[in-house]
Amino acid sequence: MKGMGAAEPPSAPGPATDVSERSPAPVLAAPAEPARSTGSAPAAEPVGRSGRPGGAGRRQAGKNRGAFGAQGRRERGPYYAALDLGTNNCRLLVAEPAADTFRVVDSFSRIVRLGEGLATSGSLKPEAMDRALGALRTCSQKLGDRPMARARLIATEACRRAANGAEFLARVREETGLHLEIIDRRTEAKLAVEGCFSLIDEDAAGAVLFDIGGGSSEIVWLDRRKTRRRGGLMRAWVSLPLGVVTLAERHGGIDVDCSVFEAMVQEVRGEFHRFHAREALKAAVGERPFHFLGTSGTVTTLAGVHLDLPRYDRRYIDGLWMDESEIELMMGKIRGMDYEARRNNPCIGRERADLVLAGCAIFEAIRREWPCRRLRVADRGLREGILVQLMRVDGYLRAGGRPARLERPGAS
């Protein structure tokens, strides 16, 4: 749909460059060319330690779940993996089922800026591809550490938009053994909903979910009047062709005064015409109790600054509620920082110092268009949505259930 807003038909049930979730060998058999997925159902096949297609994921799961190692220790698992290569970040999660949710056993996140310069050149730069390949080699090593029941590896806006996106992913296959699929914007929006579903206030009429990315930003209208089924809450969505990287490159991200910030806000608002449900959502927000649900590096960074954390810690961020006055104070605090102050803030750091105000501008545009009095922050998103889908295929999560928590070992 090329970023156009669309009504959703009913569907079936920090500072460091290389960190593990800011705190945490060949994998998939795939087509010869990168697949462009047009649906949200998991496309990955079960895989074994060698990376070759194995038997049914459920059979592998049964073997792992009751097995004991040579030292008498219980072997955990089965293991599922989700990798998201975006315009700005490369992120990986490896998890195992845990009751009605899952527990993350390994994670990786690195800012790679794959989409640097893409808006002007139309192609991925050699140095950007090299940065991404370095991160993907680390992911490949981590994926080879455990026998994977299922895995899904996705690429988003940068590879969608770049003229050499398919060529780059062919190189990724050759050099790392990883087979990434380019997902479409509709799938990206649905995975974000899947990953954040459990954070929607059950007493609210709905939520305005936003995912501010490096090269695109998704806005989703979640409405309980439609249906209470997980996928069915998604009433309408839009993908805007603007993200923190593209906006900062266009307007500058180092010296951002009030006029530059306002210009960024207005550019984002100028893209809202793409959202066919724009006015209907505005009316719904004005008449019924809605809240924002923000998932992205931007909103989690803002929350970390708001809490004045000495270092980013997702235990304080994921699920955090902020009211309107707190949002105003947070936005004012960050807008009042100069570039050096942003670089030195432990929740922003040098990798995000020139991008965070572009993220604030996108959030500000959303706030002005669909004003909600509360924001819930989600340190979860596409990867968690992928893991939920993969585990549900093997019967670990109820089709209509909502995980009460996202377990992760220790601080992340």
RARAFEN-V169625 format. One record per residue. N is the residue number from 1. RES is the residue in three letters. SS is DSSP state (H for helix, E for strand, - for the rest). PSI is psi in radians with two decimals (NA if undefined). D_FIRST is the distance of its C-alpha to the first C-alpha in whole Angstrom. Layout:
BEGIN
n: {N,N}
res: {RES,RES}
ss: {SS,SS}
psi: {PSI,PSI}
d_first: {D_FIRST,D_FIRST}
END
This chain:
BEGIN
n: {1,2,3,4,5,6,7,8,9,10,11,12,13,14,15,16,17,18,19,20,21,22,23,24,25,26,27,28,29,30,31,32,33,34,35,36,37,38,39,40,41,42,43,44,45,46,47,48,49,50,51,52,53,54,55,56,57,58,59,60,61,62,63,64,65,66,67,68,69,70,71,72,73,74,75,76,77,78,79,80,81,82,83,84,85,86,87,88,89,90,91,92,93,94,95,96,97,98,99,100,101,102,103,104,105,106,107,108,109,110,111,112,113,114,115,116,117,118,119,120,121,122,123,124,125,126,127,128,129,130,131,132,133,134,135,136,137,138,139,140,141,142,143,144,145,146,147,148,149,150,151,152,153,154,155,156,157,158,159,160,161,162,163,164,165,166,167,168,169,170,171,172,173,174,175,176,177,178,179,180,181,182,183,184,185,186,187,188,189,190,191,192,193,194,195,196,197,198,199,200,201,202,203,204,205,206,207,208,209,210,211,212,213,214,215,216,217,218,219,220,221,222,223,224,225,226,227,228,229,230,231,232,233,234,235,236,237,238,239,240,241,242,243,244,245,246,247,248,249,250,251,252,253,254,255,256,257,258,259,260,261,262,263,264,265,266,267,268,269,270,271,272,273,274,275,276,277,278,279,280,281,282,283,284,285,286,287,288,289,290,291,292,293,294,295,296,297,298,299,300,301,302,303,304,305,306,307,308,309,310,311,312,313,314,315,316,317,318,319,320,321,322,323,324,325,326,327,328,329,330,331,332,333,334,335,336,337,338,339,340,341,342,343,344,345,346,347,348,349,350,351,352,353,354,355,356,357,358,359,360,361,362,363,364,365,366,367,368,369,370,371,372,373,374,375,376,377,378,379,380,381,382,383,384,385,386,387,388,389,390,391,392,393,394,395,396,397,398,399,400,401,402,403,404,405,406,407,408,409,410,411,412}
res: {MET,LYS,GLY,MET,GLY,ALA,ALA,GLU,PRO,PRO,SER,ALA,PRO,GLY,PRO,ALA,THR,ASP,VAL,SER,GLU,ARG,SER,PRO,ALA,PRO,VAL,LEU,ALA,ALA,PRO,ALA,GLU,PRO,ALA,ARG,SER,THR,GLY,SER,ALA,PRO,ALA,ALA,GLU,PRO,VAL,GLY,ARG,SER,GLY,ARG,PRO,GLY,GLY,ALA,GLY,ARG,ARG,GLN,ALA,GLY,LYS,ASN,ARG,GLY,ALA,PHE,GLY,ALA,GLN,GLY,ARG,ARG,GLU,ARG,GLY,PRO,TYR,TYR,ALA,ALA,LEU,ASP,LEU,GLY,THR,ASN,ASN,CYS,ARG,LEU,LEU,VAL,ALA,GLU,PRO,ALA,ALA,ASP,THR,PHE,ARG,VAL,VAL,ASP,SER,PHE,SER,ARG,ILE,VAL,ARG,LEU,GLY,GLU,GLY,LEU,ALA,THR,SER,GLY,SER,LEU,LYS,PRO,GLU,ALA,MET,ASP,ARG,ALA,LEU,GLY,ALA,LEU,ARG,THR,CYS,SER,GLN,LYS,LEU,GLY,ASP,ARG,PRO,MET,ALA,ARG,ALA,ARG,LEU,ILE,ALA,THR,GLU,ALA,CYS,ARG,ARG,ALA,ALA,ASN,GLY,ALA,GLU,PHE,LEU,ALA,ARG,VAL,ARG,GLU,GLU,THR,GLY,LEU,HIS,LEU,GLU,ILE,ILE,ASP,ARG,ARG,THR,GLU,ALA,LYS,LEU,ALA,VAL,GLU,GLY,CYS,PHE,SER,LEU,ILE,ASP,GLU,ASP,ALA,ALA,GLY,ALA,VAL,LEU,PHE,ASP,ILE,GLY,GLY,GLY,SER,SER,GLU,ILE,VAL,TRP,LEU,ASP,ARG,ARG,LYS,THR,ARG,ARG,ARG,GLY,GLY,LEU,MET,ARG,ALA,TRP,VAL,SER,LEU,PRO,LEU,GLY,VAL,VAL,THR,LEU,ALA,GLU,ARG,HIS,GLY,GLY,ILE,ASP,VAL,ASP,CYS,SER,VAL,PHE,GLU,ALA,MET,VAL,GLN,GLU,VAL,ARG,GLY,GLU,PHE,HIS,ARG,PHE,HIS,ALA,ARG,GLU,ALA,LEU,LYS,ALA,ALA,VAL,GLY,GLU,ARG,PRO,PHE,HIS,PHE,LEU,GLY,THR,SER,GLY,THR,VAL,THR,THR,LEU,ALA,GLY,VAL,HIS,LEU,ASP,LEU,PRO,ARG,TYR,ASP,ARG,ARG,TYR,ILE,ASP,GLY,LEU,TRP,MET,ASP,GLU,SER,GLU,ILE,GLU,LEU,MET,MET,GLY,LYS,ILE,ARG,GLY,MET,ASP,TYR,GLU,ALA,ARG,ARG,ASN,ASN,PRO,CYS,ILE,GLY,ARG,GLU,ARG,ALA,ASP,LEU,VAL,LEU,ALA,GLY,CYS,ALA,ILE,PHE,GLU,ALA,ILE,ARG,ARG,GLU,TRP,PRO,CYS,ARG,ARG,LEU,ARG,VAL,ALA,ASP,ARG,GLY,LEU,ARG,GLU,GLY,ILE,LEU,VAL,GLN,LEU,MET,ARG,VAL,ASP,GLY,TYR,LEU,ARG,ALA,GLY,GLY,ARG,PRO,ALA,ARG,LEU,GLU,ARG,PRO,GLY,ALA,SER}
ss: {-,-,-,-,-,E,E,-,-,-,-,-,-,-,-,-,-,E,E,-,-,-,-,-,-,-,-,-,-,-,-,-,-,-,-,E,E,-,-,-,-,-,-,-,-,-,E,-,-,-,-,-,E,-,-,-,H,H,H,H,H,H,H,H,H,-,-,E,-,-,-,-,-,E,-,-,-,-,E,E,E,E,E,E,E,-,-,-,E,E,E,E,E,E,E,E,E,E,-,-,E,E,E,E,E,E,E,E,E,E,E,-,-,-,-,-,-,H,H,H,H,-,-,-,-,H,H,H,H,H,H,H,H,H,H,H,H,H,H,H,H,H,H,-,-,-,-,E,E,E,E,E,E,E,E,-,H,H,H,H,H,-,-,-,H,H,H,H,H,H,H,H,H,H,H,H,-,-,-,-,E,E,E,-,H,H,H,H,H,H,H,H,H,H,H,H,H,H,H,-,-,-,-,-,-,E,E,E,E,E,E,E,-,-,-,-,E,E,E,E,E,E,E,-,-,-,-,-,-,-,H,H,H,E,E,E,E,E,E,E,-,-,-,H,H,H,H,H,H,H,H,-,-,-,-,-,-,H,H,H,H,H,H,H,H,H,H,H,H,-,-,H,H,H,-,-,-,H,H,H,H,H,H,H,H,H,H,-,-,E,E,E,E,E,E,-,H,H,H,H,H,H,H,H,H,H,-,-,-,-,-,-,-,H,H,H,H,-,-,-,E,E,E,H,H,H,H,H,H,H,H,H,H,H,H,-,-,-,H,H,H,H,H,H,-,-,-,-,H,H,H,H,-,-,-,H,H,H,H,H,H,H,H,H,H,H,H,H,H,-,-,-,-,E,E,E,E,E,-,-,-,H,H,H,H,H,H,H,H,H,H,H,H,-,-,-,-,-,-,-,-,-,-,-,-,-,E,E,-,-,-,-}
psi: {-0.01,0.73,-0.02,2.56,2.56,2.39,2.47,2.04,2.75,2.39,2.69,2.68,NA,-2.49,-0.63,2.54,-0.68,1.87,2.90,1.70,0.70,0.42,NA,NA,2.82,2.47,-0.86,2.52,2.34,2.89,2.89,-0.60,2.69,2.28,2.49,1.84,2.42,0.09,3.09,-0.06,2.44,2.31,-0.14,2.55,2.68,2.52,2.70,-3.00,-0.58,-0.24,-0.05,2.62,2.27,-2.78,-2.91,2.47,-0.59,-0.65,-0.75,-0.69,-0.76,-0.67,-0.74,-0.64,-0.60,0.12,2.67,2.47,3.14,-0.47,0.14,0.08,2.49,2.26,2.18,3.12,-2.96,2.84,2.44,2.55,2.56,2.22,2.37,1.95,1.85,-2.95,-0.57,-0.60,2.72,2.13,2.51,2.44,2.40,2.27,2.90,2.62,2.54,1.74,-2.15,0.29,-2.62,2.81,2.22,2.21,-0.30,2.62,2.81,2.45,2.28,2.35,2.10,-0.30,0.91,-0.58,0.25,2.15,0.00,-0.63,-0.53,-0.61,-0.49,0.02,2.75,2.36,2.60,-0.76,-0.59,-0.73,-0.66,-0.71,-0.78,-0.70,-0.65,-0.76,-0.71,-0.52,-0.70,-0.74,-0.73,-0.73,-0.77,-0.68,-0.44,-0.11,-0.37,2.70,2.08,2.20,-0.80,2.69,2.60,2.22,2.08,2.69,2.52,-2.27,-0.76,-0.80,-0.49,-0.76,-0.53,2.41,-0.50,0.40,-0.81,-0.67,-0.71,-0.77,-0.50,-0.68,-0.69,-0.79,-0.78,-0.69,-0.40,-0.29,0.06,2.33,1.77,2.47,2.43,2.00,2.68,3.03,-0.59,-0.79,-0.70,-0.77,-0.72,-0.62,-0.65,-0.72,-0.79,-0.75,-0.51,0.03,-0.71,-0.15,0.00,2.29,2.12,-0.38,-0.11,2.73,-0.36,-2.99,2.66,1.75,2.33,2.46,1.78,1.90,-2.98,-0.65,-0.22,2.86,2.26,2.41,2.24,2.29,1.97,2.14,2.12,-0.28,-0.39,-1.04,2.75,0.00,2.58,-1.04,-0.49,-0.25,-0.33,1.72,-0.71,2.80,2.84,2.58,2.03,2.42,0.73,2.38,-3.05,-0.61,-0.86,-0.71,-0.72,-0.65,-0.57,-0.66,-0.23,2.51,0.01,-1.06,1.72,1.73,-3.07,-0.66,-0.69,-0.76,-0.78,-0.61,-0.68,-0.76,-0.80,-0.59,-0.72,-0.79,-0.52,-0.30,-0.13,-0.24,-0.34,-0.36,1.82,-0.44,0.31,-0.94,-0.64,-0.71,-0.67,-0.72,-0.73,-0.75,-0.60,-0.42,-0.47,2.80,1.83,2.78,2.75,2.56,1.83,2.23,1.98,2.92,-0.54,-0.95,-0.58,-0.63,-0.79,-0.73,-0.68,-0.69,-0.72,-0.74,-0.09,0.78,2.47,-0.36,2.70,2.33,1.93,-0.35,-0.49,-0.22,-0.87,2.06,-0.01,2.34,2.42,2.36,3.12,-0.74,-0.64,-0.64,-0.78,-0.79,-0.73,-0.83,-0.72,-0.68,-0.79,-0.70,-0.44,-0.15,2.45,3.12,-0.74,-0.70,-0.67,-0.73,-0.67,-0.16,2.23,-0.34,-0.09,-1.20,3.06,-0.49,-0.40,-0.03,-0.57,0.05,-0.42,-0.58,-0.52,-0.69,-0.71,-0.68,-0.69,-0.77,-0.73,-0.70,-0.72,-0.73,-0.73,-0.57,-0.73,1.31,2.08,2.60,-0.24,2.59,2.31,2.28,2.32,2.01,1.10,2.89,-2.13,-0.80,-0.73,-0.65,-0.70,-0.80,-0.72,-0.80,-0.78,-0.75,-0.56,-0.61,-0.67,0.16,0.26,-0.52,2.44,2.49,-0.62,0.13,2.91,1.95,2.32,-0.41,2.86,1.83,2.35,2.48,2.12,-2.87,2.59,NA}
d_first: {0,4,6,6,8,8,11,12,14,17,17,20,23,34,36,36,34,35,35,34,32,34,37,35,35,32,30,28,28,24,23,25,22,19,17,13,13,10,12,15,18,20,20,24,27,30,32,36,37,37,34,34,32,35,36,34,33,35,38,38,37,40,42,41,42,45,47,49,50,53,54,53,50,48,45,41,38,36,34,30,28,25,24,21,21,19,20,23,24,25,26,27,29,31,32,34,34,36,37,34,32,33,35,33,36,35,32,31,29,30,28,27,25,23,21,24,24,21,20,23,23,20,21,23,26,29,31,27,27,30,30,27,29,32,30,29,32,34,31,32,35,35,33,36,38,37,37,33,32,29,26,23,22,18,17,15,14,17,16,13,14,17,18,21,19,19,23,24,23,25,28,27,28,31,32,31,31,27,24,21,18,15,12,8,8,8,11,12,12,14,16,17,18,20,22,23,24,27,28,26,30,31,32,29,27,24,23,20,19,18,18,19,18,20,17,14,15,13,14,15,17,19,21,25,25,22,24,25,24,22,19,19,20,16,16,13,11,9,9,11,12,16,18,22,22,20,22,25,25,25,27,30,30,34,36,33,35,34,33,31,29,29,27,25,24,24,21,19,20,19,15,15,14,11,12,12,15,16,20,20,20,22,25,24,25,28,29,29,30,27,27,24,24,23,22,22,25,25,26,29,30,31,32,35,36,36,39,40,40,42,40,36,37,34,36,37,33,31,31,33,33,33,34,34,37,36,33,34,37,35,33,36,37,35,34,38,38,39,37,40,40,37,38,41,39,39,35,34,36,35,32,30,33,31,27,28,29,25,24,27,25,22,23,25,23,21,25,25,22,23,26,27,31,30,28,28,28,26,27,25,21,19,22,24,21,21,25,25,23,25,28,27,27,31,32,32,30,30,27,27,29,29,31,33,33,32,35,36,39,41,39,36}
END
